[in-house]
């Protein structure tokens, strides 16, 4: 990875790929990406996870298939944000969202299903990163959704809490009105 790729360079890359012109959840994709990044940063997450948040859906996802960055540019993205962050970005786009939720119930070892039906194993740390990205992704855009959908996936998010950093878990508990988790987080 290049020694000092600044935040402005990452934003410039995203703008070059039209993220500011793509509609996403009542805003543009760039605003959403920055919002997820900022939420992760406020939660005290590490640089790799924050950068993964900034790029989390650039390759497209099951729910947002309009990717702004073609997969052929993975090496360039990896150069910008590092291998750990880019790996999470790729997983976030490749894995079926229901598989991330199901894994919260199944626990380790984590075997996730991709959008193409393949199964891939991820480490505990990768799963925790994906769970945290999933929560940040949802909480960032949730206020722009109709009231009737703001508590969707309640059962799944409740189960996912044990894989989240404490401050992210607390944010999810506040948003959903969950009682604080009585068992320690992983």
Buried (B, 14 or more C-beta within 10 A) or exposed (E): EEEEBEEEEBBEBBEEBBBBEBEBBEBBBBBBBBBBBBBBBEBEBBEBBBBBBBBBBBBBBBEBEEBBBEEEBBEEBBBBBBEBBBBBBBBBBBBBBEBBBBBBEEEEEBEBBBBEEEEBEBEEEBBBBBBBBBBBBBBBBBEEEEEEEBEEBEEBBBBBBBBBBEEBBBBBBEBBEBEEBEEEEE
